[in-house]
Amino acid sequence: MVHRIERAALDSLFDSLRRRGYVLKGPTVRDAAIVYDDITSTADLPVGWTDEQEAATYRLHKRNDKAVFGFSASPYSWKKFLFPPILKILTARRNGKGFQITDTAHAADSGDADGKKYAFIGVRSCELNAIAIQDTVFKAGQYQDVQYRQAREGIFIVAVNCTTAGGTCFCASMGTGPKAPQGYDLALTEMQDENDHYFMVEAGTERGAEVLNDVEHKPARQHEIERADHAINVAAQKMGRTLDTANIKEVLYQNIEHPRWDATAVRCLTCANCTMVCPTCFCSTIEDVTDLTGTQAERIRKWDSCFTMDFSYIHGGSVRSSAKARYRQWMTHKLASWIDQFGTSGCVGCGRCITWCPVGIDITEEAQAIRENHIHDKVPMTTKEEHDGNT
Amino acid sequence: MVHAPEVDTNIVESGNPMLPALYQIRRFRRETEDTFTLELESRGDANKFTFAPGQFNMVYVFGVGEIPISISGDPANSKIIIHTTRAVGTVTKAMNKLRRGDTLGVRGPYGTPWPVEEARGQDVVIVAGGIGLAPLRPALYQIIANRDEYGKVILLYGTRTPTDILFREELEQWRSRLDLEVYVTVDRAMTGWRGNVGVVTNLISKASFDPQNSIAMICGPEIMMRFTTAELQKCGLNIDSIYVSMERNMKCGIGLCGHCQFGPSFVCKDGPVFNYSRVKALLLKWEI
């Protein structure tokens, strides 16, 4: 059942969430970018702002309307709240010849310090898919990330369906948008015409429906629903990029020695920007620090990137010392081996890696270049299924 | 000293797999110039530590770091954990300075085991290079403990020089047994060495095994494993009967940090022991 709420009612929706104990996180303008941070009212949203995105290009522009969600992917993603960039996992304190360990990962960022949970405001369909992918990485295996599990539990998600596509977006190709299919409590579609500014609203959960009940709403009319669906369909057709995913795993596995990797490596600065902005990249490292007296030590988990030399270091050197090997690892993992590891692609088509690459390397262009000039290695990489078949 | 098992309580309550349990060094033994063996016992209650040959632990040195190290002890002994490693990086060099009574953090055991069970009824060919003998020793212990259930058991071992030979006394004991074939070779001989000189693959022709009914377990540098697997296949061993143990950078050991990826596999949880058919194509490429 689709409802309609007026733009003015969005503030009462935020109020309802706050009354229920949620800490609101949502898009806001800071440092000439739209970032995700604390928001208190709809005035904190990027009212009347949009973004221009192209390879290696990100600019904010004023819109000629008062849209609150009239932009595409932020340089931030929700993963910073669920999988904090820096997390102290333990402290160890010396006692005599030994030491004692205290678990510190739990007290960390899972909502506010007093146990409040986050409400994420304005989660796009690609981002919902990214959260689902990280759920699989961190919560579905034999060993689980306890901090992630705790932070993720009970998050309230207000999704926003995209009615305009960004210049580097390709969620339609990846089957991850622009309309949020599930995984939200409430989903909004922002609509405007000359006199009206309103949202189509769908509740995806029981508690989403409860929050909606706190807000003045009415059933949407058929023509309003059709108009919103049309706007989403137009966005799907106007994606800035496309990526052909047919047999993508086989295409990449069979082209580990493709000359394109050398060409891209000449451009790649191995700066790790793509991995930092990617909403699904999950790699981390651990830093060990001690105080000056040497009595207390900490282990601090930090986001890491397969583009660093340290990432693959074993005694004697880095396994992936060339830029070629590191770019190949990142892209092959994202689009191919992720499928073997977790059952889905690691890419949701949000375009962040294209926008934020300082030299504008474009994953869609790279995948296409390899596909078009398929060389097929003499000894192709084998997939898990092929392996499982002969043992 | 009785130690309050604070950490053990935390592990039980939180289920946080990143928290190590505390172990005390019971014995520090120098093996060769740059390798050493640590015998560890739990600082908590008399909790048992069981593992399968080929598995590894994440071992934490206070304030320095945590690294994966294969377990080199006897799987039948659940009271102590034995690690043999080379002092080569920051953490192992710090470990090299520890002594009896010092404490380490241990998480594990992790990873896939050698196919010791599957090998029952077959000949077993174990090929080790350098420190690669350490993760294979538990397999040998288990096979020797159930010697009747295996066909021929062969150990081929190569090191750089005679002074780099690991577990020398044990090798000599095994070599004196009539139900084991043990061959050792060194890259560079020195005065007094009367044994083989050359790469470990040269030893394969000396060993007598039935290639149609054998399992091979190999651990050493990747280049050594590539040549050894090729040589074994030339002898008629099926690729599915060959297993190798891989090494990659690891920060977590439990499939979360992403560091140990090797194509579609995580070396920490899909390995470190792999059937060779699974990794051959990637081992033949550079910088995977």
Interface residues (C-beta under 8 A of the other chain):
Chain A: I89 L90 A92 R94 G96 K97 G98 F99 Q100 I101 T102 D103 A105 H106 V137 F138 G141 Q142 Y143 Q144 D145 V146 Y253 I256 E257 F282 C283 S284 T285 I286 D288 V289 T290 G294 A297 R299 D304 C306 F311 S312 Y313 I314 H315 V319 R320 S321 S322 K324 A325 Q329 T332 H333 S337 D340 Q341 D377 V379 P380 M381 T382 T383 K384 H387 N390 T391
Chain B: M1 H3 A4 E6 V7 N10 S14 G15 N16 P17 M18 L19 P20 L22 Q24 R43 Y60 F62 G63 V64 G65 E66 R86 V88 G89 G101 D102 T103 G105 D240 E247 R248 N249 K251 C252 I254 G255 L256 C257 G258 H259 Q261 G263 P264 F266 K269 N275 S277 R278 K280 A281 L282 L284 K285 W286 E287 I288
